[in-house]
């Protein structure tokens, strides 16, 4: 039986050196910070990690560095989605070789698959290349435009992907999310992927989540879960509002990732800038963001370095 994730998995940002090369040296400190703050795993080379802008070799070395840097029992999921499926397969095989805990794959974003049957066939090909590893489909239609209901995907995929373990569900269709959770008596691990709507996910039955703002303030979400479990919905909604305000603050900078890295520097981890075509905040915008954070409710929830 597939184990249901319980807790928070961070989507780590990729650190860069001043010359633009990937900073691997920061990863042990990064992994230690996440672990000390109660994070149970990482989702490497995903959207927050700028996986689409990394070279094949960079993704290999990042995967190796994360697997080699985490404490025992800390889960490492490697995102292997790539424009060329042959590269996705190579990344999946590599993840198995280095001892990753699982792989995930976003559906094609260029020359998209035509229908859910084609998507299931496509993902089955990648999954079979690392048949010994748990496989998650990464559902983020805002990125690739594949707005197929994931319940329909599961109807087909469970028959053709023996190592299908679940879905990283980064979409706001909560009815579809709930149907996926309940599919075949909760057979699959459906990870909730929208930080600003976590409470809605909990109401639907979520137990595990993957997100980018867990990098900076997982304590807020831990308190939110406790409040929900204790039946204190007023407190849970208040905490969720702080999360939503934080996400809005970052989005309103026009450079969400750069904003996250600015807050990470406040915590004590300097991950450098963003890789083009991602935007970097100006020095003034960074100062404005820092002041906004210092005067916000989220300041008391910042992760400890």
N, C-alpha and C positions, 0 to 999 in steps of 0.2 A: 504493500500500500504506500502511496506517495505521501511523504511527510509534509505537513502544512507549515510554512514559515510563520514564525511568531516573533515579531520585532521589526527593527528598522535596518534596511540595507541602504547605504549611501551610494550615490552616483558620483564618484570622485572626479574632480577637475584635473586636467593634465597640467603639470608644472613645466615651465620653460625657462631655460637659461637666458641671459642677456643676448646671446647670439642666435636665439630662436630654436636651439636644439632642445630636445626633451630632457627635463631634469629628473633623472632617476634617483639621485641621491636623497631627494626630499621624501621619497615614498616610505621608508621605515618610520620616520617621524610622523608622517601623515597617518599611516596605519595605526600607530600607537595612539595618536590623538583620538581617532575614531573609536578604537576599542575601549579606551579609558572612559569615553563619554557614553558607552552603552550601545554603540552600533554593533550589529551582529555580522555584517558582511559588506562587500562592495560589488558594484556592478561596473566593471572596468571597460573603457573604450566605447562608452555609450554617447548619448547626445551631449550630456554635461561635460564629458571628457573630450569632446571635439573629435570623436572617432572618425568622422567623415573627412577630416582635414589632416589626419595622420597618415604617414606612409605605412606600407605593409610591414616593413622592418621595425618601425617605431611601435606599431601595435604588438608585434611579437615581444619586443623588449619590455614594454609596459606590462604585458600579461605576466611575463616571467618575474619581473620585479615585484609585482603585487603578490603573486603566489609565494615568492620567497621572503616576503616581509611581514606577513600576517601571523598572529599567534595561533596556536593550535585551536581548532574548533571555529575559527573565523571563516565565514563562507566567501569564496571568490567566484563570482560569475563573470564570464568573459563574453562581451558582445562581439560577434563574429560577422555581422552583416556587412556586405561589401558590394560595390556595383557589379563586380565580376564574381559570379558564384564560385568559380574555381578558387578564387582567393578566400572566399568565405569558408570553403571546404578545408583549405590549407590552414586557416586560422583555427577551425574547429579541431582538426587533427592535432595541431600544436597545443591547444588547450588541454586536450586529453593527455598528451605526452608529458606536460609539465605538472600535472596533478591538480588542475582546476576542479572546482566543485560542480560546475555546470556551464553551459553555453546558452546564449540567447541570440536571436537574429531578427532584425527588423526586415519587413518585406521590401521588395525593390521600390525605389523612389524615382527611377528613371526607366521609361518603357515599362510601365506598371503591369503587373499580372492582371489578366482579364477574368475576374471572377474568383470566388472563394475556392472552387475546385483546383484552379491553377495555382493558387497560393498554397494550398495544402500539398500539392505535388512538389512545388518548388522547395518548401521548407522540409519536406520529407527527404529530399536529396541531400541537403546539408546535414540534417539530423543523423542520417544513416552513416555519415562519414565518421562520426564520433559516437557510435551506438552505445558505448559504455558510459556516456555522460548524460545527465539530465538535460533535456532540451526545453527551452522556453521560447515561445513566439513573442516578439516585442511589438506590441500593438500601440502605435503612436501615429494615428492617421493625419494629425496636423503636420507631420513631417513628410509622409510619403503618399498621402491622399488615398490610402486604402481603407475606406470606411465600411468594410464588410462587417456585419455582426459577428462577433467572436463566438457566439453560440453556434452559428452556422459553420464556422471554421472547426470548432471542436467536434461537431457532428461527423465531419469527414476525417479530420486529422487524427482522431483517436484510433481510427482503423488502420492508418497507414504509417504512423510514427510510433513505434514501440517504446522509444525513450522519451516521448512527450511527457513533460512534467508539469507544465503550466503556461501561464501567460503573464508577461509584464504589461499590465493594462493601464496605459497612459492616455485616457480618454474620459470624457465626462458623461458617457451614456451609462448611467447607473443601473438602468433596467437590464441592459446587456451584461454589465458586470455581475449583477446578482444571478442572472441565468447561468453565467459561466461558473460562478462559485457553486451553484447547486447542481451542476451537470453531473450525471451519474453518481448521485449521492456524495458530492464534494470529493470527487476523485482527484481533481487537479488543484495545483497550487497557483491561485490567481492573485498575483502581487499587485497591490494598488499603487498607481503611479502619479497621482495628482496631489501634491502636498497641501495645496490650498483648499482641498475638498476632503481631507482625510476623515473628518467626522461623518460625512455622508457615506464614505466607504465602510467605516465601522458599523454604521447603522445597517448597511447591506450585508455585513458579515465578515468583513476583511479582518485578517489577523497578521498579515505581513505586508510591508510596503517598501517601495524603492523611491528615493527622491533626492533632489539636489540640495534643498535647504536643510537636510539632515546633516550636511557638512558643517553647518554653522550654528544650529540651535536644536539639536535633537531632544534636549531636555524639555522643550515646550511640548513636543509631540508625545513624549513619555507621560507628562502630566495630563495631556489631553486624553490619552488612552485610559489612564487611571480614573480621571473624572467620569468618563463615559462608563467604565465598568462599575464605578460606585453609584451610578445613576444621577450624578450631578451634572445634568445637561446644561444648566446655566453657565457653570464654569467651563465646560467643554466648548460651548459656543463662543465664550469670551476668548479662550485660547485659540480657537480656530480663526477668530477675527484678527488676532495678532499675526497669525500665519499669513492670512490673506493680505493684510496690510503690508507685511514684509515682502511678499511676492509682488504686489503692486508697486512698492517702492523700487524694487530691483528692475521690474519691467519698464517703469517710467524713466529710468536713466537712459533707456535706449540701448543698453548693453548689459543684459542680464548676467552673462558669464563674467564680464569684467567687474560688475558690481559684487558678485559673489566672491571673486578673488580679492577684492578690496576689503571685504569683511573678514576673509580668511587671514589677511595681513594683520587686522586688528586682533585676531585670536593669537597670532604668532607664527603663522605659516605663510611664507612668501612664495607664491606659485608663479610669479612673473605676470606677463601679459597674456593676451589672447592671440591665436593664430589667424591671419587673414583668411577669409574675408570677415571674420568676427571683428567687432568694434572694441576698441579700448577707450575707457573713460579718460577725459582730460584731467589734468591735475586739479582744476577747480571743481569738476564734477565729483572727483574722489573725495575732496574735502567736504563738499556739500553732503555727500552720502554719509560720510563719517559723522558729521554733526547730526544728521537726521537719525542715524542709528543710536547715537548717544542720548538723544532726547526721545527715543521711542520705548515702548513697553518691551520690545524684544531684547533690549540690551541685557536684561537680567537672565536671559536664557542662553546666551552665547556659550558655545562649547569651550571647555578649558583645554589649553594647549598641553 
